[in-house]
Amino acid sequence: MTRPYENTTSGMTRRSFLAAGSATIVASQLLHSPWVWGAESGPLHVATNFYPWLTFYRRENRDFNADLDASLGEVAAAGLNGFESGLNSPEDVDRLSPFLKKHGLELRSFYVNAVMHEPEAAEKSIAQVLTVAEKAHNVMATRIVVINPSPLSWNREAPNPGKNDAQLETQAKALDQLGAALRERGMQLAYHNHDMELRNAAREFHHMMLATKPENMGLCLDAHWIYRGSGNSQVALFDVVKLYGSRVCELHLRQSKDGIWTEAFGEGDIDYPRLARELAALGVRPHLVLEQAVEQGSPNTMNAVEAHRRGVEYVRKLFS
């Protein structure tokens, strides 16, 4: 249940959670919790996804996972408050949590891939995700599970017709089921997409949003994948905000210039000040997660710590 092109770092139950409230109220309290939004005293909570660090380390011929203690020390040195890891088993939580606690990093969310478009595989995936989520919730008070349902193929260059209607319907039902189960445990499911889900009139992306209940599944808005997947279109990005902005519980932050990812998050192709304003106007303050990775063609002028330090400063200026 991992992104083959994005390696992971490894890798409680509150069934009576707000039982007396309606589903809508439950969702609202989960999505608008000060715990999630960084309303605590001190600087605005900003986390980082694991993937950017893998790309920076790879560029330097280093292995982020070889020494998690030292690597997570660098994450903390960049001024970050949290780390969004990829978790595939309870053992991953056990492996990661001591280092996170040592360096003062929270695990408010974790990322997972899962096969959800085939009934038998979806059933197994749901059970696995719930097992990992319960462990993370118990050990690290994790609240958000970010899920990207696995595509038919990870090869972006190969012809790919996408999932058929039956597979899309199966996947949406499975996501809704998983989201309901997580909600019973006091957690929130957040749907994440890449560019693949925007092919074929974005039928996969839109069906996942329209065929699931808002109280069961929020949106991890990865602004740049929406932008890139729609042909570098801010029109498409802000249309998504108009359609689903109230469901945004997490925001993945990545910037580019002339279509190529920058080293540090800041000004560029996407109008993030506008995005911050529009989300604020909706009363939405999502969990903020930097995912400023580097790719072929990205500038090479700073290391991961410096790039993320600059990104954190810009995020806090933008969203505080």
C-alpha positions in Angstrom: 0.0 0.0 0.0 2.8 2.4 -0.9 3.5 4.7 -3.8 6.2 2.8 -5.7 7.7 6.1 -6.9 7.4 7.6 -3.4 8.9 5.3 -0.8 7.6 5.4 2.8 9.6 6.0 5.9 9.2 2.4 6.9 7.7 1.5 6.4 -8.2 4.4 21.7 -10.9 3.3 19.8 -13.6 5.8 20.6 -16.6 4.1 19.1 -19.0 6.3 21.0 -17.4 9.5 19.5 -20.1 12.1 19.6 -22.7 9.4 19.2 -25.5 11.8 20.1 -24.6 14.2 17.4 -25.7 14.2 13.8 -23.2 13.0 11.1 -22.9 16.6 9.8 -22.0 17.9 13.3 -19.5 15.2 13.7 -17.8 16.0 10.5 -17.8 19.7 11.3 -16.2 19.2 14.6 -13.5 17.0 13.1 -12.8 19.4 10.3 -12.9 22.5 12.4 -11.1 21.2 15.5 -8.5 23.7 17.0 -6.3 20.6 17.4 -6.2 20.1 13.7 -6.0 23.8 12.8 -3.0 24.8 14.8 -4.9 27.2 17.1 -2.6 26.3 20.0 -0.3 28.8 21.6 3.0 29.3 19.7 3.7 29.4 16.0 1.2 28.0 13.5 1.5 24.2 13.2 3.2 23.3 9.9 3.9 19.7 9.0 5.8 18.0 6.2 5.1 15.0 4.1 7.8 12.4 3.9 8.1 12.4 0.1 9.9 15.8 -0.3 12.7 14.6 2.0 13.2 11.5 0.0 13.7 13.6 -3.1 16.2 16.0 -1.5 18.1 13.1 0.1 18.1 11.2 -3.2 19.6 14.2 -4.9 22.4 14.2 -2.4 22.9 10.4 -2.7 21.6 9.9 0.9 19.0 7.6 2.3 16.4 9.2 4.6 15.5 5.9 6.1 19.0 4.8 6.9 19.1 6.8 10.1 15.6 8.0 11.1 16.9 9.7 14.2 19.3 11.9 12.3 16.8 12.5 9.5 13.9 13.5 11.7 16.4 15.7 13.6 16.8 17.6 10.3 13.1 17.9 9.9 12.8 19.5 13.3 15.8 21.7 12.6 13.8 23.2 9.7 11.3 24.6 12.1 8.5 22.1 11.3 6.1 20.9 14.0 4.9 17.6 12.4 5.7 14.8 10.0 3.3 13.0 7.7 4.7 9.6 7.2 3.6 6.7 5.0 2.4 3.9 7.3 1.6 0.4 6.2 1.6 -1.6 9.5 1.4 -1.1 13.3 5.1 -1.9 13.4 5.7 1.2 11.3 4.2 3.2 14.1 6.4 1.5 16.7 9.5 2.2 14.6 8.7 5.8 13.9 7.1 7.1 17.1 10.1 7.2 19.4 12.1 9.4 17.0 9.1 11.7 16.4 8.7 12.2 20.1 12.4 12.7 20.7 12.4 15.5 18.1 9.1 17.1 19.2 7.3 16.2 15.9 3.6 15.3 15.9 2.0 12.7 13.6 -1.3 14.4 13.1 -1.8 12.6 9.8 -0.4 9.7 7.9 -0.5 8.8 4.2 -1.5 5.5 2.7 -2.1 3.9 -0.7 -4.7 1.2 -0.9 -6.3 -0.9 -3.6 -10.0 0.1 -3.3 -11.5 -0.6 -6.8 -11.8 -4.4 -6.5 -14.2 -5.8 -3.8 -11.9 -8.4 -2.2 -8.9 -6.2 -2.2 -10.9 -3.2 -0.8 -12.1 -5.3 2.1 -8.5 -6.3 3.0 -7.3 -2.7 2.5 -10.0 -1.3 4.8 -9.1 -3.8 7.6 -5.4 -3.0 7.2 -5.9 0.8 7.2 -8.1 0.6 10.3 -5.5 -1.5 12.2 -2.7 1.0 11.4 -5.0 4.0 12.2 -6.0 2.7 15.6 -2.3 2.2 16.5 -1.3 5.6 15.3 -4.3 7.2 17.1 -3.4 5.4 20.4 0.4 6.1 20.2 0.6 9.5 18.5 -2.9 11.0 18.7 -3.1 10.9 14.9 -6.4 12.2 13.6 -6.3 12.3 9.8 -5.7 9.4 7.4 -4.8 10.6 3.9 -5.6 8.1 1.3 -4.7 7.8 -2.4 -6.5 4.8 -3.9 -4.0 3.0 -6.0 -4.3 3.4 -9.8 -4.5 0.6 -12.3 -0.8 1.3 -13.1 1.8 3.5 -11.6 3.4 4.0 -15.1 2.5 7.6 -16.0 3.9 7.2 -19.5 1.9 4.1 -20.5 -1.5 4.3 -22.0 -4.1 4.1 -19.2 -7.8 4.0 -19.9 -8.5 4.5 -16.2 -10.9 2.6 -13.9 -14.2 1.6 -15.4 -17.5 2.6 -14.0 -17.9 -0.5 -11.9 -14.5 0.0 -10.4 -15.2 3.6 -9.6 -18.4 2.7 -7.9 -16.7 0.0 -5.9 -13.9 2.4 -4.9 -16.3 5.1 -3.7 -18.3 2.7 -1.6 -15.1 1.4 0.0 -13.9 4.9 0.8 -17.2 5.8 2.3 -17.2 2.6 4.4 -13.6 3.3 5.6 -14.4 6.9 6.3 -17.4 6.0 8.4 -15.3 3.5 10.4 -12.6 6.0 11.0 -15.2 8.6 12.1 -16.4 6.1 14.7 -12.9 6.1 16.1 -12.6 9.9 16.2 -10.6 10.1 13.0 -11.0 11.7 9.6 -10.5 10.2 6.2 -9.0 12.6 3.6 -9.0 11.8 -0.1 -5.8 12.6 -2.0 -5.2 12.6 -5.8 -2.4 12.9 -8.2 -2.6 13.8 -11.9 -3.9 10.3 -13.0 -7.3 10.9 -11.3 -7.9 14.0 -13.4 -7.7 12.1 -16.7 -10.9 11.4 -18.7 -12.8 14.5 -17.6 -11.5 13.9 -14.0 -14.2 11.2 -13.7 -12.3 9.4 -10.9 -11.7 12.5 -8.8 -15.2 13.8 -9.1 -16.9 10.5 -8.5 -14.9 10.0 -5.3 -16.1 13.3 -4.0 -19.7 13.1 -5.2 -20.4 9.4 -4.2 -19.1 9.7 -0.7 -20.7 11.5 2.3 -18.9 14.7 3.4 -19.0 13.5 7.0 -17.2 10.3 6.0 -14.5 11.7 3.7 -12.9 15.1 3.5 -10.4 16.3 0.9 -6.7 16.6 1.2 -6.3 19.3 -1.4 -3.0 18.9 -3.2 -3.2 22.1 -5.1 -0.3 21.4 -7.4 -1.5 18.0 -8.5 -4.8 19.6 -9.4 -3.0 22.3 -11.2 -0.6 20.0 -13.1 -3.2 17.3 -13.8 -5.5 19.8 -15.5 -2.8 21.1 -17.8 -1.3 23.7 -15.5 -4.7 25.4 -14.9 -5.5 27.7 -12.0 -9.0 27.9 -13.3 -9.4 24.1 -12.6 -7.8 24.5 -9.2 -10.2 27.2 -8.0 -13.2 25.5 -9.6 -12.3 22.5 -7.3 -12.2 24.9 -4.4 -15.7 26.2 -5.3 -17.0 22.7 -5.6 -15.4 21.0 -2.6 -13.7 23.7 -0.6 -15.9 23.1 2.5 -14.5 19.5 2.6 -10.8 20.5 2.7 -9.4 19.2 6.0 -5.8 19.1 4.8 -3.7 21.1 2.4 -0.6 19.8 0.6 1.6 22.7 -0.3 3.9 22.6 -3.3 4.9 25.3 -5.8 6.4 25.5 -9.2 7.8 28.1 -11.6 7.1 27.6 -15.3 5.7 24.2 -14.5 8.8 22.9 -12.7 8.8 22.3 -8.9 10.8 24.9 -7.0 13.1 24.0 -4.1 11.3 26.1 -1.5 7.6 26.9 -1.1 6.9 30.5 -2.0 5.7 32.6 -4.9 5.3 30.9 -8.2 2.7 29.5 -10.7 -0.1 29.0 -8.2 -1.7 31.9 -6.4 -1.5 30.6 -2.9 -2.5 33.9 -1.3 -5.8 33.7 -3.2 -6.2 30.0 -2.1 -5.6 31.0 1.5 -8.2 33.8 1.2 -10.8 31.6 -0.4 -10.4 28.8 2.2 -10.6 31.4 5.0 -13.8 32.8 3.5 -15.3 29.4 3.7 -14.3 29.1 7.3 -11.8 26.3 6.5 -8.4 26.2 8.1 -6.9 22.8 7.1 -4.0 20.9 8.5 -1.0 22.4 6.6 1.5 20.0 5.2 4.5 21.0 3.1 5.1 18.7 0.1 7.7 20.8 -1.7 9.7 18.1 -3.5 12.3 18.5 -6.2 12.2 16.9 -9.6 14.2 16.9 -12.8 14.8 20.5 -13.7 14.3 21.9 -10.2 17.0 24.4 -9.1 19.8 22.9 -6.9 20.8 25.7 -4.6 19.9 24.5 -1.1 19.5 21.4 1.0 16.3 20.0 2.5 16.7 21.8 5.8 17.2 25.3 4.3 14.5 24.8 1.6 11.9 23.7 4.2 12.9 26.4 6.7 12.1 29.0 4.0 8.9 27.2 3.1 7.8 27.1 6.8 8.4 30.9 7.1 6.3 31.5 4.0 3.5 29.2 5.1 3.2 30.9 8.5 3.2 34.3 6.9 0.5 33.2 4.5 -1.9 31.3 6.8 -1.3 32.8 10.3 
